[in-house]
C-alpha cells in the first residue's frame, strides 16, 4: 500500500526512498564505477602508508640532524677571524692568517701559507690538539 505522495513521486519518475536502507540509496544514486572508486580509495592510501612512514622516519633521522650540523658549521665558518686555529677536511692543521670573501689564507708552518676554500674547514681545533703542535 503506497501512499498518495509515493504514487505521485513514482508518476514523475522520482524513486521512493522511504523504508529502504541507506546502502540502497547510495547504490541507486551512484554508478557502479563510482562506488568502486570510493571503495578503492582507502586501499590505495594503505598501500602508500608504509612508504610515507619510511620517508618521514628517513627525514627525521637523517636530514634534520644533517641540516642542524651544517648550520653550525656555516655559523662557525662565518665568524672565523685571523688567529683562529682550524682543521681542514683533509686533516691539515693551521692558523687562519687572512680571511677573504670565499677563501682563507691558512698558515700551516713557518713561512708556509696556503689559500683554501672556506668550505674546506672542518672545525676549530680543540685546546688539547693545539698544545701538541
C-alpha positions in Angstrom: 0.0 0.0 0.0 1.7 3.1 -1.2 0.8 6.5 0.0 -0.6 9.2 -2.3 2.7 11.0 -2.1 4.7 7.9 -3.1 2.4 7.4 -6.1 2.9 11.0 -7.2 6.6 10.6 -7.0 6.5 7.4 -8.9 4.5 9.0 -11.6 7.1 11.8 -12.0 9.9 9.2 -12.1 11.2 10.0 -8.7 12.1 6.9 -6.7 10.6 6.3 -3.3 13.3 6.1 -0.7 11.1 5.5 2.3 11.7 2.2 4.1 14.9 1.4 2.2 18.3 1.2 3.6 20.9 3.9 3.1 23.1 1.5 1.1 20.4 1.1 -1.5 20.0 4.8 -1.6 23.7 5.2 -2.3 23.8 2.4 -4.9 20.8 3.8 -6.7 22.3 7.4 -6.9 25.9 6.4 -7.7 27.1 4.4 -10.6 28.9 1.1 -10.0 32.2 2.7 -11.3 31.9 5.5 -8.7 31.3 3.0 -5.9 34.3 1.0 -7.0 36.5 4.2 -6.9 35.2 5.1 -3.4 35.9 1.6 -2.1 39.4 1.6 -3.6 40.5 4.9 -2.1 41.3 3.6 1.4 43.2 0.6 -0.1 45.3 3.0 -2.1 46.1 5.0 1.0 47.0 1.9 2.9 49.4 0.8 0.1 51.3 4.1 0.2 51.2 4.4 4.0 54.4 2.4 4.6 56.3 4.4 2.0 55.1 7.7 3.6 56.1 6.5 7.1 59.6 5.4 5.9 60.0 8.8 4.2 59.1 10.6 7.5 61.4 8.4 9.5 64.2 8.9 7.0 63.7 12.7 7.1 63.7 12.8 10.9 66.7 10.5 11.4 68.9 11.6 8.5 68.1 15.0 7.1 67.2 17.0 10.2 70.5 16.2 12.1 72.5 16.8 8.9 70.9 20.2 8.3 71.4 21.2 12.0 75.1 20.2 11.8 75.5 22.1 8.5 74.0 25.3 10.1 76.5 25.0 13.0 79.4 24.6 10.5 78.2 27.5 8.4 77.9 29.7 11.5 81.4 28.7 12.7 82.9 29.5 9.2 81.2 32.9 9.0 82.8 34.0 12.3 86.3 32.8 11.6 89.0 35.5 12.1 92.8 35.8 11.8 94.5 33.8 14.6 91.8 31.0 14.9 93.3 27.5 14.9 91.4 25.3 12.5 91.4 21.8 10.9 90.6 21.3 7.3 88.5 18.4 5.8 91.8 16.9 4.5 93.3 16.9 8.1 95.6 19.9 7.8 96.0 21.8 11.0 96.7 25.5 10.7 96.2 29.0 11.9 94.0 31.5 9.9 96.3 34.2 8.6 93.7 36.0 6.5 90.1 35.9 5.6 88.8 36.7 2.1 85.2 36.5 0.7 85.2 32.8 -0.3 88.7 31.7 0.8 91.0 31.7 3.8 94.8 32.0 4.0 95.9 29.3 6.3 99.4 29.3 7.9 100.4 25.6 8.3 104.1 26.1 9.2 106.7 28.9 9.4 106.8 30.7 6.1 104.2 28.3 4.6 100.8 29.7 3.8 98.1 28.2 1.6 94.8 29.5 0.4 91.8 27.2 0.8 88.1 27.5 0.3 86.1 28.3 3.4 84.0 25.2 2.8 87.2 23.1 3.3 87.2 23.9 7.1 86.0 21.0 9.2 86.2 22.8 12.5 88.1 24.6 15.1 91.0 22.9 16.9 90.2 21.9 20.5 92.6 23.2 23.2 94.3 19.8 23.7 95.0 19.4 19.9 96.5 22.9 19.7 99.1 22.3 22.5 100.6 19.4 20.7 101.6 21.5 17.6 
